[in-house]
Each structure stands twice: as structure tokens, then as C-alpha cells.
């Protein structure tokens, strides 16, 4: 069977020179799961500063995610300006108030009760950084011509997962905030027509005494089916 050579490709060995034993693979997979299982969504942020370099590294980590045809159809907007954070909070709370007072169904509101959430979003001003993840529905060439992107939602979803993992790895906390609708972010950040806001993520340190809901994650039997 012939092998197709990649255009300007590199042998995989150039990136991964280490081969682990089966025992080491099991050990590493378990340790990684146990470490990642400690990640929690936090709503009580400290205003303690974070070096900009940390945020840059986190975003670069997110950008290593796979994407359709390697189009990388994402854009990360990082907001630390206090005035702009205040505007974002005010706009987000306006939408959230409408959601909690009419848009959400009774079932939805009941499901949110254990989380203790409401329309107030002070963390949008307190957290030192807000990372807004935009998806690019298409690319814009310099001459203004539209160029297709592929599997945009899937690609940006993967990048967002990488982003949250990188935040956790840095010893920071985050919240995946999704006010709906989110068009106000496009206007406030003056984003181009091909970008759509997908996630609003405050990033920072937790306050000294932080409480999170006592929730459990589904066991392997409920989330995976093995065909052996």
C-alpha cells in the first residue's frame, strides 16, 4: 500500500521522540485524568494581576487544536481595559436579566438552581482578563473576497477546550460565560463581519475562600460505550 507524502510535511518522529511503555501509558493517562478532574468553573475571581505573557501562552496553547483543513477559524480577543470590561458587563447583564426574567423556561431555571446563578455578573469587571472566543464563519482576503472555512463550530469548540485546559494548567480559573444573544460583543470590540462571538471567558485567580457547587461528573458507564 502506497503512502501519500504530505506537501511540505515532516515525519511525526520529529515531534514525538518518546515512546512510553504500556505501564507508563496507563499511569500517565490516570494522572492526567485525576489532575484535570480538579478543574472547576469559578464565579468568584480575585483582581490579582496576571502577566500578559501567561495569557499569550494560554492562547498559543489553544491554537494548537486541530481544525478543518487547518484553517484555524478562531480569533481570541483579550480585554483588560477597565472601561471596556465595564461596558461588557453592563451589556451582558442586560441580556442576562432578560433571559432570567422571561427567555428561560421553568425547567431551565430549575436546572440552574444548584449553581446559584442569576443575572448579576460582577466577575466580568473583577477578573483581570476577559478572553472572548470568536469563530470565523469565513475568511476575508485582503481584496475583500470571502474564503470558506470548514467545520467551524467543531474546530472552535476544540480550541476552546484546549484553552480551558491551558488555563487550568497555569493555576488559574475560568468561567465559560455565554450571554445570549452575544452580538453586543461584536459591536463593542468592533470585530469584522466574518466573526461571530462564541464564548466570553473571564480568567484569573480565585478569591482566597472560593465556593463551588458540590457536583459530580458522570461515571464512565454513562458517557462511553465500548464495542469489543
JOTATA-V937273 format. One record per residue. PHI is phi in whole degrees, 0 to 359 (* if undefined). OMEGA is omega in degrees with one decimal (NA if undefined). D_CENTER is the distance of its C-alpha to the mean C-alpha in whole Angstrom. Layout:
BEGIN
phi omega d_center
PHI OMEGA D_CENTER
PHI OMEGA D_CENTER
END
This chain:
BEGIN
phi omega d_center
* -178.4 40
282 178.2 39
250 178.5 36
277 179.1 35
277 178.8 34
287 175.4 31
291 -178.5 31
56 -177.3 31
276 177.5 29
228 175.8 29
296 -177.8 30
303 -178.2 28
301 179.8 30
295 -177.8 29
257 -176.5 26
227 -177.7 26
263 -173.9 30
256 175.5 29
245 -176.9 30
267 173.6 30
290 179.4 33
300 178.9 32
298 -179.7 32
291 177.9 30
298 178.3 27
298 -177.9 27
298 -178.2 27
293 -179.9 24
295 179.3 22
291 -179.5 23
298 179.3 23
294 177.4 19
300 -177.8 19
297 178.1 20
290 -177.1 18
288 179.2 15
293 177.8 16
278 179.5 17
293 177.8 13
223 172.4 13
285 -176.0 11
236 179.4 14
243 -179.8 15
246 -174.5 18
260 169.5 17
271 176.1 19
267 179.1 20
303 -177.3 21
295 175.9 20
235 176.7 18
302 -180.0 19
302 180.0 18
301 178.9 18
297 179.7 15
296 178.4 13
298 179.8 14
295 178.8 14
297 -179.8 11
292 176.3 10
298 176.7 13
296 178.8 11
299 -176.1 8
285 174.9 11
278 -179.8 13
295 175.5 12
290 179.0 14
210 -178.8 15
301 -179.0 18
56 -179.6 21
54 -179.4 19
280 179.7 18
49 -172.0 15
277 -178.3 14
227 175.1 11
217 -178.7 12
249 178.2 10
259 -175.3 12
249 -176.4 12
245 173.6 15
234 179.3 17
296 -175.9 20
302 -179.0 22
295 179.9 23
290 176.0 20
298 178.5 18
297 178.8 21
297 179.0 21
295 178.9 18
299 -177.6 18
298 -179.6 22
291 179.6 20
294 -179.3 17
294 177.1 20
297 178.8 23
291 -179.2 20
294 178.0 20
299 178.4 23
297 -179.0 24
292 -177.9 22
286 -177.6 23
239 174.9 27
152 -176.4 27
283 -176.6 24
280 176.8 23
284 177.5 26
298 178.1 27
298 179.9 26
297 -179.7 22
298 179.2 23
294 178.5 25
294 -179.4 22
276 -175.9 20
306 -179.5 23
297 -178.7 22
273 177.8 19
67 -177.9 21
266 170.7 19
209 -173.8 21
280 178.9 21
283 -176.5 21
229 -177.8 18
297 -177.9 19
298 179.7 16
293 174.7 15
259 -174.6 18
281 -178.7 19
302 -177.3 15
297 -179.1 16
226 167.4 13
244 174.5 11
251 178.7 8
257 -178.4 9
267 176.5 7
252 172.8 10
256 -180.0 12
263 -179.5 15
299 176.1 18
201 176.2 20
265 176.7 21
249 176.4 24
286 -179.1 26
307 -179.0 28
276 176.3 31
95 -179.9 29
287 179.0 29
276 178.5 26
233 -173.4 25
295 164.9 23
246 -173.8 20
235 178.8 19
48 -173.6 17
297 -178.3 14
299 179.8 12
296 -177.4 13
295 -178.5 12
289 175.1 9
299 177.4 7
297 179.9 8
297 177.9 7
295 176.2 3
297 176.5 5
298 -179.2 7
298 -178.9 5
295 177.9 5
293 178.6 9
295 177.1 10
297 178.5 9
298 -179.8 11
297 -179.4 14
281 -178.7 14
85 -179.8 16
252 178.6 13
235 -176.7 11
211 174.8 9
224 176.5 9
272 -176.0 6
265 -177.6 9
227 176.1 11
299 -176.3 14
228 -2.2 16
285 -175.4 18
247 -176.3 15
300 -179.2 18
299 179.2 19
291 177.3 16
299 -178.7 17
288 -177.2 21
296 -177.6 20
264 176.4 18
52 -178.8 21
276 -179.1 18
292 -172.6 20
295 -176.9 21
273 -177.1 19
254 178.6 16
234 178.9 14
293 -177.2 12
239 -178.5 9
217 173.9 7
242 -170.1 8
240 170.4 7
291 -178.9 10
228 177.9 10
178 173.6 14
267 173.6 16
284 174.0 17
293 -174.4 21
305 178.1 24
240 -176.4 24
248 178.7 21
245 176.2 21
231 178.8 19
302 179.3 20
275 -176.3 22
247 176.7 20
246 177.3 21
260 -177.6 19
298 177.8 21
287 -177.0 23
304 -177.9 23
296 -177.0 26
266 -175.3 24
240 -177.1 21
222 174.9 23
235 -177.3 26
257 177.8 28
253 -172.9 31
248 NA 34
END
